[in-house]
């Protein structure tokens, strides 16, 4: 059986029934893959999709317009923010 060209050093334990294992082994053989490569080929795209969906930020049209408006017309800094910026600059001068 053909093996994928990658260095797989980490292990994942997978518990399965005898029938599931037989099915995976047969399917992998039909694809000329070892069982690990067969499973990884099927599972990795699904895992990527899950992570991408979980990490993607989706905004409504209203929220998107609000963000764009704030980028084009930022609100002026508050006195507290200005004071914090001044302290940060002063602290940076002490360490320089």
N, C-alpha and C positions, 0 to 999 in steps of 0.2 A: 504494500500500500504506500502511496505517496505521502510524504510528510511535509508540513509547512516549513518554510525556511525561517524559523525564529527560535530564539534561545529562551525556552520556557523553564525557569528555575523554581518558581513558586508553585505551590500545590493548593488545590481545592478538593475537599472531599465531597463526593456526591453519592448519596444513598439512593438506590433505585430498586425496583422490583426485578425479578428475573426476566419477566416478559418485556419490561421497558428496556433492560440491558440488551436483550436479544434484538429488539427492534432497532435500537441505536446502532448496534454492531452491524446489523444487516444494511441499514441505510448508509452507514459510513462506508461499508464495502462497496455498495453500488456507486458511491461517489468517488471511490478509490482514495479514501482518506482513513486515517486512524480515528478512533472514536473521539479522542480529545479534539482533534482538528475539526471534525464534523460538528461537535457541540459548540466549539468556540466560533466557528464560522456563522452559526445560526444565532448565538447568544450575544456576541459583541455588538452587532448593529442595534439590537434591541436595547442593550445597556446604554449605548451612546445616545439613543433617542430619549430614554428616560432622563438621563443626566442633562441633556440639552433642554428638554422641556422644563425641568426643575430649576435650571439656572437662568432661563430666559425671562426677561422682564417684559410683561405685556401691559400696555397702557390703553385705556379707552381713548376714543377720539378727543373727548373733552380734556382728559389728563394730558394727552400729547400736546394739545394746543396750549395748555397751561404751562407746561415745561418750556415750550418754545417761546412763549411770551416772557417767562422769567429769564430766559437766556438773552433775549433781545432787550428787555427792560428790567434789569435786576433791581431788587429793592435795596435802598441804601442801608449800609451797615448800621447796626444798633450801637448805642454808646458802649454797651458791654463788649461787643465784638471789637470795636475800636480799641478799647482799653486792653483787651487780651492781646491784640496784635502789637500794641506798643510794648507790653511786657515781654512778648516773645522776641521782638527786635532788640530790646534792651538786654535781655538774657543772652542773645546771640553775640552781642558786642563784648560782653564780659568774658566769653569763652574764646574769643578770637585772638 
